[in-house]
Amino acid sequence: MPDDDAKALYKEGFDHFVNGRLGDAVACYRRALDAQPELAIAWNALAMALQRQGDLDGAVEAARKLVELEPDEPLGHTSLSMIYMEKGMIPEAEDEKAVAMRLQMKKQGGG
């Protein structure tokens, strides 16, 4: 499947997500990732949708994949921190938040 199809599936999933159809959103994000496993934005969206559904383990897995794909981007670390916080994994949440802050400072020219 071409990259454009994966992005179209992501956009369809996003429409489902913003309209509260979380199951449909998750299904679209998974199909997008089957087509293009390196589509980082879909991993982030999948993590958010799974978190909202209460599947925190699945959300952690998706957020970790995002961090693996884009280790120098603060977004994945921030998402992972929030999910860890919700799971009660405070030290892990604080570690990821610190990484995200450091990366953000570096992007802004402060590090």
C-alpha positions in Angstrom: 0.0 0.0 0.0 1.4 3.4 -0.9 2.3 5.9 1.8 -0.6 8.2 0.7 -3.0 5.4 1.5 -1.5 5.0 5.0 -1.8 8.7 5.6 -5.4 8.6 4.4 -6.1 5.9 6.9 -4.5 8.0 9.6 -6.7 10.9 8.7 -9.8 8.7 8.7 -8.7 7.5 12.1 -8.2 11.0 13.3 -11.8 11.9 12.2 -13.1 8.9 14.2 -11.0 9.9 17.2 -12.2 13.5 17.4 -15.8 12.3 17.1 -15.4 9.8 19.9 -15.4 6.6 17.8 -12.3 5.2 19.5 -12.7 1.6 18.3 -12.9 2.8 14.7 -10.0 5.2 15.2 -7.8 2.4 16.6 -8.7 0.1 13.7 -7.8 2.8 11.2 -4.5 3.6 12.9 -3.6 -0.1 13.0 -4.4 -0.4 9.3 -2.3 2.6 8.5 0.6 1.2 10.5 0.3 -2.2 8.8 0.7 -0.3 5.5 3.5 2.0 6.7 5.0 0.8 10.0 7.3 3.9 10.2 4.4 6.4 10.2 5.3 8.0 13.5 2.2 10.2 13.7 0.0 7.1 13.5 1.9 5.5 16.4 1.3 8.7 18.5 -2.4 8.7 17.6 -2.7 5.0 18.3 -1.1 5.6 21.8 -3.6 8.4 22.5 -6.6 6.4 21.4 -5.6 3.3 23.3 -5.0 5.5 26.4 -8.4 7.1 26.1 -9.9 3.6 25.8 -8.2 2.6 29.0 -5.8 0.2 27.3 -2.7 1.6 29.0 -0.5 -1.4 28.3 -1.3 -1.0 24.6 -0.8 2.7 24.8 2.7 2.2 26.4 3.6 -0.2 23.6 2.6 2.3 20.9 4.3 5.2 22.6 7.5 3.2 23.0 7.4 2.4 19.2 7.1 6.1 18.5 10.1 6.9 20.7 12.0 4.1 18.9 11.2 5.7 15.6 11.9 9.2 16.6 14.2 9.2 19.7 15.1 12.9 19.3 11.5 14.1 19.2 10.0 15.4 22.4 6.4 14.3 21.5 6.9 10.6 22.0 8.6 11.0 25.3 5.9 13.4 26.5 3.2 10.9 25.4 5.0 8.0 27.1 5.4 10.2 30.3 1.6 10.9 30.4 0.7 7.2 30.0 3.2 6.2 32.6 1.7 8.8 35.0 -1.8 7.4 34.4 -0.4 3.9 35.1 1.1 5.1 38.4 4.6 4.5 37.1 5.9 7.8 38.5 9.7 7.3 38.3 9.3 6.2 34.6 7.0 9.2 33.9 9.5 11.6 35.5 12.3 10.1 33.5 10.5 10.5 30.2 9.3 14.0 31.0 13.0 15.0 31.7 14.0 13.5 28.4 11.2 15.4 26.6 12.2 18.7 28.3 15.9 18.2 27.4 15.0 17.5 23.8 12.7 20.5 23.6 15.3 22.8 25.0 17.8 21.4 22.5 15.3 22.1 19.6 14.9 25.6 20.9 18.6 26.2 20.9 19.0 26.1 24.6 20.9 22.9 24.9 
